[in-house]
Structure formats: structure tokens, C-alpha cells
Amino acid sequence: MDSPKPLSYRSAGVNIDAGNALVDRIKPLARSTQRPGVLGGLGGFGGLFELPGGYREPVLVSGTDGVGTKLLLALEAQQHDGIGIDLVAMCVNDILVSGAEPLWFLDYYACGQLDTRVAETVIAGIAEGCRQAGCALLGGETAEMPGMYPGGHYDLAGFAVGIVEKSEILSSAACQEGDALIGIASSGAHSNGYSLIREILVRSGAHAHIQLQGEALVDLLLRPTRIYVRAIQNLRQVVPVHALAHITGGGLTENLPRSLPAHLSAHIDPKSWPIPALFGWLQEQGQVCTNEMRRVFNLGIGMVAMVPWESRQSALESLEASGEQGFIIGQLTSRQEDAGVVYLD
């Protein structure tokens, strides 16, 4: 009887050499995101960052997120270059709401079998997202776990840390009746609502060749989430920003109230901004009611800034100068009963 062959980590499905090769290939990507404060580089047991000076009472703000089932569409389409930007965006846009400047980012990439080409493409997107946000890709983790994921699949998670002066933290406390709601355009569905989107695609039998206003449907769906860091930083230099709301899953309906005090409501005029054709197509194909669309998707607004009414035009001009589209989408009013967001249809 033949003796069983000796086992190794490689025969169990884990390729240490491929993992080491990936680290070497992504080191230049991490270096391209360096900013003041970074100490050392990739390869250690932890990322080191020296907090910047000039703060009297520095407060660290952290956020973590993933990209949801949008990742499944990226896998099916074999388009991996934008999903890393999504990952960074979902984290840094969240901590931006507190007024924080992003400092560093960490990623977690998990797969059943490591494909270094795909992993490098994803991490290149993460590095691009970090450059857009002005933060350093300080480190991360690549986990190869045979049997945990179907062949060719991977998963992503991210973690961002920012800093803000304690006296400059944004909260609902500064909001006032009469404040203008400045909606900043999204780049599409961002990274929310994709479980419903995938159901709509199955029901409609949609294929990659479908075009909406001259652009492939799959490209519209995989367009990366916008990163609003620099635009908001510039905006805060021009006008008083009383509060911000990142419009993620739950849309305006559920995210705006998170940034409002108990005595104020947001009155929204849904005709004040152009709703992208993508959302009209999704609503029609899925026969989704308007209220459901509003509580699932951003419908073209990815971030909302609450500013004094008299500052509304200056806010729009600042956003335009930063390359963003802004719209006056409503106003804060005294809250009636349990109203949070009121649509003026």
C-alpha cells in the first residue's frame, strides 16, 4: 500500500509565494498614497502614523464598510478596477460627515484562491480612492481561505481613520430652521441597493449590451462611488456648513434624519434636481413604487450639506469649482409630529 503524499499549505489550497508576490507588487501603490504622518511602509505587523500637529483637542473619527452585493456584479462582469474606489468612498464619506479629514485607510481582501492579477487590480482601485480622499493606504490584509468562497470570488472590507478639531465637529446641533439643503450629485447607485438591482436584472433579463443614454447599463451600475472629501473641505472654507448627511442605503428618507435635531424636518422638492436615467429604468423594470425607490436608492444625490439659506448660492459656486454638481433640494423647517423628511410632491 502506497504511503499518502506529504501535505503542504500549497496542497491545501494556500499559495504563500503568490501572497508574497502580491505584497511586493502593491508596495508602489501604497507609496503613491503617502502623506505627511506615514512612518515606515507595508510589510510590518502594523501601520504607523504620526498624528499631525496644530490641533488643540484632536479627535479621531473611524469608519468601516464594504461594497455590498455590487461586488457580485463586478465579478460577473469581470470589471474589478472601480470596486476599490467604492470601498474607500463608503468609509471616507462616512467619517467626512463628522467634519473629519481622512488620514489613513486599511483594507481586507479575502478569497478562496488568490488571483494576483485580480487582487492587484482591486488594490490599485483602493489606492486611487485613497489618493482622491487624500489619505494614506497604510496597510491591509490578504486572506486566502480555500473552501470559504466559490471559485473566482473574493470579498472586501475597509477601515478609515480621520481627524477633526473637537470644536469643529459637525453635528445636528448647529442646524437651524430655514437652512438650505444642498444636494451634491451622485455618480449613480454608488454601493447601495444592489440586492434589489440584481433582482431587477434577473426579472428583466437585462444583458450587458443594454444602453441607457449611450452608455452600457453594466458600466452605469459599476461606476465608482464619488468621494466628496476635497469638495467638502473647500466648501467649509467658503460657507458655514452646519451638518452633512451621506446618502447611502435608505436614501434621503432615512439618512437625512440622522443629521437633524429632533425639532427640525427636511422639506424636499424632488423636482429640484435631475434624477439619472438609471433610476427611472430600474423603477420601470422592477415596477418599484416611488416611496420604495426613495428609501432604497440615493436617486442622484450622494451627499447633503446643510448651510444658511443666505449662503446657498455661494455653496453651489464652491461645489462647481470643485468639480461637483450641487442643487438646492429643500429647506429645514420646524418638525410636525414625527415627520423627518417630507417630500413636496
C-alpha positions as CSV (number, residue, x, y, z in Angstrom):
1,M,0.0,0.0,0.0
2,D,1.4,3.3,-1.1
3,S,2.1,5.9,1.6
4,P,0.0,9.1,1.4
5,K,1.7,12.0,-0.2
6,P,3.1,14.6,2.3
7,L,0.8,17.5,2.8
8,S,1.8,21.2,2.4
9,Y,0.0,24.5,2.7
10,R,0.1,24.7,-1.1
11,S,-1.7,21.3,-1.5
12,A,-4.3,22.6,1.0
13,G,-5.0,25.5,-1.3
14,V,-2.9,28.3,0.1
15,N,-0.1,29.8,-2.1
16,I,2.3,31.6,0.2
17,D,4.6,32.6,-2.7
18,A,1.7,34.2,-4.5
19,G,0.7,36.2,-1.4
20,N,4.3,37.4,-1.0
21,A,4.5,38.4,-4.7
22,L,1.3,40.4,-4.3
23,V,2.7,42.3,-1.4
24,D,5.7,43.3,-3.5
25,R,3.5,44.4,-6.4
26,I,1.3,46.6,-4.3
27,K,4.0,48.3,-2.3
28,P,4.4,51.0,-5.1
29,L,0.6,51.5,-5.0
30,A,0.7,52.2,-1.2
31,R,3.7,54.5,-1.6
32,S,1.7,56.6,-4.2
33,T,-0.8,57.4,-1.4
34,Q,1.7,58.5,1.2
35,R,1.0,61.8,3.1
36,P,2.7,63.5,6.0
37,G,2.5,61.3,9.1
38,V,3.2,57.9,7.5
39,L,6.0,56.1,9.2
40,G,7.5,53.0,7.6
41,G,5.8,51.0,4.8
42,L,4.0,47.8,4.0
43,G,5.2,44.5,5.4
44,G,5.2,45.2,9.1
45,F,2.7,43.9,11.7
46,G,1.0,47.2,11.9
47,G,0.8,50.5,10.1
48,L,2.4,53.5,11.8
49,F,1.0,57.1,11.6
50,E,2.2,60.1,13.5
51,L,-0.7,62.5,14.2
52,P,-0.3,65.9,12.7
53,G,0.4,68.9,14.9
54,G,-1.5,72.1,15.2
55,Y,-4.6,70.6,16.9
56,R,-5.6,71.8,20.3
57,E,-8.1,69.0,21.0
58,P,-7.7,66.4,18.2
59,V,-10.4,63.8,17.9
60,L,-10.0,60.7,15.8
61,V,-13.0,59.5,13.8
62,S,-13.2,56.0,12.4
63,G,-15.5,54.2,10.0
64,T,-15.7,50.8,8.4
65,D,-17.7,49.4,5.5
66,G,-17.8,47.1,2.5
67,V,-19.3,47.4,-1.0
68,G,-22.3,45.0,-0.6
69,T,-23.6,42.9,-3.4
70,K,-22.3,45.4,-6.0
71,L,-19.3,43.1,-5.7
72,L,-21.2,40.3,-7.4
73,L,-21.9,42.5,-10.4
74,A,-18.2,43.3,-10.7
75,L,-17.3,39.6,-10.5
76,E,-19.9,38.7,-13.2
77,A,-18.7,41.5,-15.5
78,Q,-15.0,40.9,-14.6
79,Q,-14.6,44.6,-14.0
80,H,-12.5,45.0,-10.9
81,D,-10.9,48.4,-11.4
82,G,-13.5,50.6,-9.7
83,I,-14.7,48.4,-6.8
84,G,-11.7,49.5,-4.7
85,I,-12.7,53.2,-5.1
86,D,-16.2,52.2,-3.9
87,L,-14.6,50.7,-0.8
88,V,-12.7,53.8,0.1
89,A,-15.6,56.1,-0.7
90,M,-18.1,54.3,1.5
91,C,-15.7,54.7,4.5
92,V,-14.3,58.2,4.0
93,N,-17.6,59.8,3.1
94,D,-19.0,58.5,6.4
95,I,-16.3,60.0,8.5
96,L,-16.4,63.2,6.5
97,V,-19.9,63.7,7.9
98,S,-18.3,64.4,11.3
99,G,-16.0,67.0,9.7
100,A,-13.0,64.7,9.8
101,E,-10.1,64.9,7.4
102,P,-9.2,61.3,6.4
103,L,-5.7,60.3,7.5
104,W,-5.3,56.6,6.7
105,F,-7.1,53.5,5.3
106,L,-6.8,49.8,5.8
107,D,-8.3,47.1,3.6
108,Y,-9.2,43.5,4.0
109,Y,-9.2,41.3,0.8
110,A,-10.4,37.7,1.3
111,C,-10.7,34.9,-1.3
112,G,-10.8,31.2,-1.8
113,Q,-7.8,31.1,-4.2
114,L,-5.6,34.1,-4.7
115,D,-5.6,35.5,-8.3
116,T,-2.8,38.1,-8.0
117,R,-3.9,39.9,-11.2
118,V,-7.4,40.5,-9.9
119,A,-6.2,41.3,-6.4
120,E,-3.7,43.9,-7.8
121,T,-6.4,45.5,-9.9
122,V,-8.7,45.8,-6.9
123,I,-5.9,47.2,-4.7
124,A,-4.9,49.7,-7.4
125,G,-8.5,51.0,-7.2
126,I,-8.2,51.2,-3.4
127,A,-5.0,53.3,-3.9
128,E,-6.8,55.6,-6.4
129,G,-9.6,56.1,-3.9
130,C,-7.1,57.0,-1.2
131,R,-5.4,59.5,-3.5
132,Q,-8.8,61.1,-4.2
133,A,-9.5,61.3,-0.5
134,G,-6.1,62.5,0.4
135,C,-5.4,59.6,2.9
136,A,-2.7,57.0,3.0
137,L,-3.1,53.3,2.3
138,L,-1.4,52.3,5.5
139,G,-1.7,48.6,5.3
140,G,-4.2,45.7,5.0
141,E,-4.7,42.0,4.9
142,T,-5.0,39.5,2.1
143,A,-6.6,36.2,3.3
144,E,-6.6,33.1,1.1
145,M,-9.2,30.7,2.6
146,P,-9.9,27.6,0.4
147,G,-13.5,26.4,0.8
148,M,-14.7,29.6,2.2
149,Y,-15.6,31.3,-1.1
150,P,-16.7,30.0,-4.5
151,G,-14.1,29.8,-7.2
152,G,-13.1,33.2,-8.5
153,H,-14.9,35.1,-5.8
154,Y,-13.5,37.5,-3.2
155,D,-14.8,39.8,-0.5
156,L,-13.8,43.3,0.6
157,A,-13.9,45.4,3.8
158,G,-12.3,48.7,4.6
159,F,-11.5,50.8,7.6
160,A,-10.7,54.6,7.6
161,V,-9.5,56.9,10.3
162,G,-9.7,60.7,10.2
163,I,-9.0,63.6,12.5
164,V,-11.0,66.7,13.4
165,E,-10.6,69.5,16.0
166,K,-13.1,68.9,18.8
167,S,-14.6,72.4,18.4
168,E,-15.2,71.8,14.7
169,I,-17.0,68.5,14.8
170,L,-20.1,68.7,12.7
171,S,-23.4,67.6,14.4
172,S,-27.1,68.2,14.2
173,A,-26.8,70.8,17.0
174,A,-25.8,73.6,14.6
175,C,-28.8,73.1,12.2
176,Q,-31.3,76.0,12.1
177,E,-34.8,76.4,10.8
178,G,-34.5,77.9,7.3
179,D,-31.2,76.2,6.4
180,A,-30.8,75.3,2.8
181,L,-30.3,71.7,1.9
182,I,-27.6,71.5,-0.8
183,G,-27.7,68.1,-2.5
184,I,-24.4,67.0,-4.2
185,A,-24.8,64.8,-7.2
186,S,-24.0,61.1,-7.0
187,S,-22.3,59.1,-9.8
188,G,-25.1,56.5,-9.8
189,A,-26.3,54.0,-7.3
190,H,-22.9,54.2,-5.5
191,S,-22.8,51.0,-3.4
192,N,-26.3,50.6,-2.1
193,G,-29.4,48.9,-3.2
194,Y,-27.7,46.2,-5.3
195,S,-29.6,43.3,-3.9
196,L,-32.7,44.9,-5.4
197,I,-30.8,45.9,-8.6
198,R,-29.7,42.3,-9.1
199,E,-33.3,41.1,-8.7
200,I,-34.5,43.6,-11.2
201,L,-31.8,42.5,-13.7
202,V,-32.9,38.9,-13.3
203,R,-36.6,39.7,-13.8
204,S,-35.9,42.0,-16.8
205,G,-33.5,39.6,-18.4
206,A,-31.2,42.5,-18.9
207,H,-27.9,41.9,-20.7
208,A,-24.6,43.7,-20.9
209,H,-25.5,45.2,-24.3
210,I,-28.3,47.3,-23.0
211,Q,-27.6,51.0,-23.4
212,L,-29.0,53.9,-21.4
213,Q,-28.4,57.3,-23.0
214,G,-25.4,56.0,-24.9
215,E,-23.7,54.2,-22.0
216,A,-23.7,50.4,-21.3
217,L,-26.0,49.5,-18.4
218,V,-23.3,47.5,-16.7
219,D,-20.9,50.5,-16.8
220,L,-23.5,52.7,-15.2
221,L,-24.1,50.1,-12.5
222,L,-20.4,49.7,-11.8
223,R,-19.5,53.4,-11.9
224,P,-17.5,54.1,-8.7
225,T,-18.9,56.0,-5.7
226,R,-18.0,59.6,-5.7
227,I,-15.5,60.7,-3.0
228,Y,-16.6,64.1,-1.6
229,V,-13.7,64.9,0.7
230,R,-12.0,67.7,-1.2
231,A,-15.2,69.3,-2.3
232,I,-16.5,69.4,1.3
233,Q,-13.2,70.7,2.6
234,N,-13.3,73.5,0.1
235,L,-17.0,74.2,0.9
236,R,-16.2,74.6,4.6
237,Q,-13.6,77.3,3.7
238,V,-16.3,79.3,1.9
239,V,-19.6,78.9,3.9
240,P,-20.7,77.7,7.3
241,V,-21.6,74.1,7.0
242,H,-24.0,73.2,9.8
243,A,-24.3,69.5,9.1
244,L,-23.7,66.8,6.5
245,A,-25.5,63.6,5.5
246,H,-24.0,60.8,3.5
247,I,-26.8,59.4,1.4
248,T,-26.3,55.6,1.4
249,G,-28.7,52.7,1.9
250,G,-32.1,54.2,2.9
251,G,-31.8,57.2,0.6
252,L,-32.7,60.7,1.6
253,T,-35.7,59.4,3.5
254,E,-33.6,57.5,6.2
255,N,-30.2,59.2,6.1
256,L,-31.1,62.9,6.4
257,P,-32.9,62.4,9.7
258,R,-29.6,61.0,11.2
259,S,-28.1,64.5,10.8
260,L,-31.1,66.5,12.0
261,P,-32.1,67.7,15.5
262,A,-35.4,66.4,16.9
263,H,-37.2,69.7,16.3
264,L,-36.4,70.1,12.6
265,S,-37.6,68.4,9.4
266,A,-36.2,68.4,5.9
267,H,-38.7,69.5,3.3
268,I,-37.5,68.1,-0.1
269,D,-38.6,69.2,-3.6
270,P,-37.9,66.1,-5.7
271,K,-38.2,68.2,-8.9
272,S,-35.2,70.3,-7.9
273,W,-32.6,68.0,-9.3
274,P,-32.4,65.7,-12.4
275,I,-32.9,62.1,-11.4
276,P,-30.5,60.0,-13.5
277,A,-32.0,57.7,-16.2
278,L,-30.6,54.7,-14.4
279,F,-33.1,55.0,-11.6
280,G,-36.0,55.5,-14.0
281,W,-35.0,52.3,-15.8
282,L,-34.8,50.4,-12.5
283,Q,-38.1,51.6,-11.3
284,E,-39.9,50.8,-14.6
285,Q,-38.3,47.3,-15.0
286,G,-38.8,46.4,-11.4
287,Q,-42.2,48.1,-11.0
288,V,-40.9,49.6,-7.8
289,C,-43.1,52.2,-6.2
290,T,-41.8,55.7,-5.7
291,N,-41.6,55.5,-1.9
292,E,-39.6,52.3,-2.1
293,M,-37.2,53.9,-4.6
294,R,-36.7,56.8,-2.2
295,R,-35.9,54.6,0.8
296,V,-33.5,52.3,-1.1
297,F,-31.6,54.5,-3.6
298,N,-29.9,57.9,-3.5
299,L,-31.7,58.9,-6.7
300,G,-28.9,61.1,-7.8
301,I,-27.9,62.8,-4.5
302,G,-24.9,61.3,-2.8
303,M,-24.3,63.9,0.0
304,V,-26.3,66.7,1.5
305,A,-24.9,69.8,3.2
306,M,-27.0,72.0,5.5
307,V,-25.9,75.6,5.1
308,P,-27.5,79.0,6.0
309,W,-30.1,80.0,3.4
310,E,-28.3,83.2,2.5
311,S,-25.1,81.1,1.7
312,R,-26.9,78.7,-0.7
313,Q,-25.5,80.4,-3.9
314,S,-22.0,80.6,-2.6
315,A,-22.2,76.9,-1.7
316,L,-23.3,76.0,-5.2
317,E,-20.4,78.0,-6.7
318,S,-17.9,76.4,-4.4
319,L,-19.1,72.9,-5.4
320,E,-18.9,73.8,-9.1
321,A,-15.3,75.0,-8.6
322,S,-14.5,71.6,-7.0
323,G,-15.9,69.7,-10.0
324,E,-19.2,68.7,-8.3
325,Q,-22.8,69.4,-9.2
326,G,-24.9,71.0,-6.4
327,F,-28.6,71.6,-6.2
328,I,-30.8,73.4,-3.7
329,I,-33.1,70.5,-2.9
330,G,-35.0,71.8,0.0
331,Q,-35.0,73.6,3.4
332,L,-35.1,72.8,7.1
333,T,-38.4,73.6,8.8
334,S,-40.0,73.1,12.2
335,R,-40.9,69.5,12.7
336,Q,-44.5,68.5,12.8
337,E,-45.3,65.4,14.8
338,D,-43.0,62.5,13.8
339,A,-42.0,63.9,10.4
340,G,-38.4,63.6,9.4
341,V,-38.2,64.0,5.7
342,V,-41.2,65.5,3.9
343,Y,-41.5,65.3,0.1
344,L,-43.3,68.2,-1.5
345,D,-44.8,66.2,-4.4
